[in-house]
Amino acid sequence: MRVFVTGGTGHSGSYIIPELVAAGHEVTGLARSDTAAATVSALGAKVRRGDLEDFDGLQEAASDSDGVIHVAHRQDLLLTGGIDAVAAAELPIMHAYGEALAGTGKPLVTAGSIGSPGQLGRPVTEDDPALPVGDEHQGTLRTRNIVETAVIGLAERGVRSSVVRIANIAHSTTDRAGFLLQLIAIAQQKGFVGYPGDGANLWNAVHARDVAALFRLALEKGPAGRYWHAVADGAIPLREIAEAIGSRLGLPVVSVPADELMVPGYFGFLANIVTQSYPASNLITRRDLGWEPAQPGLLADLDNGHYFPA
């Protein structure tokens, strides 16, 4: 299959391209710079120069392919418009793909996020929408829900579209900017590893190599109009994550009271995120696609030591 991939130089994308190549697919990766082009080529893919603002170019690339995997985002918008602006910029991209792939039955697999499922009283599943009806979380979740809905809606136009919701923590030896690194940096700065309250709030996680395997499976055989969960560890208490970090850093692990969480408290701008609980299920994904996470879990990966260079 000839596959067009965006975001191939990012954390997940740099595993997705080799995964596809190893499975015998012919991959073309989008690259906006000479450096990105060299990286895409080194991963085993052909290079298509362009960027996410060139909707005509994206439409042409999709038309020329047998399938599309889209994991890129307009990170340049973070400073001026925040996550909402990054998510909103996805809509015209999805429309471009829709025009290119409508009526073809070709696959379009895009990256989503588990995010916050709201207070469901159970793990979020692949059948749950990105934002439950009646939930009053911040606009970022509503915007993401619109994007995911647009992708799923392309199934009605003859596109084999699906969304891979990536766990809140994606870990690997090449993680350079993820949530774990932020927790580690805070702990090193403060001199102890903190967790909110009793630390029983639950987080989900996945290894980036397992993410890549799921994108390949969704591309190859995923039905249209479906959500998939790239979640290996579905419910890890944040306290256990803090304890694993503390063990590697040789720092005490301490419960942080609620009135000391917010800016300029221990977690600062991360406080609203760290205090939430995000349990998630992968049962439907494993059953329907045969996906079986094979890489180390989050706690085992932390124990491997690569997050803590000497």
Secondary structure, 3 states (H helix, E strand, C coil): CEEEEECCCCCCHHHHHHHHHHCCCEEEEEECCHHHHHHHHHCCCEEEECCCCCHHHHHHHHHCCCEEEECCCCHHHHHHHHHHHHHHCHHHHHHHHHHHHCCCCCEEEEEEECCCCCCCCCCECCCCCCCCCCCCCCHHHHHHHHHHHHHHHHHHHCCEEEEEEECCEEECCCCCCCHHHHHHHHHHHHCCEEEECCCCCEEEEEEHHHHHHHHHHHHHHCCCCEEEEECCEEEEEHHHHHHHHHHHHCCCEEEECHHHCCCCCCCHHHHHHHCCCCCECCHHHHHHHCCCCCCCCHHHHHHHCCCCCC
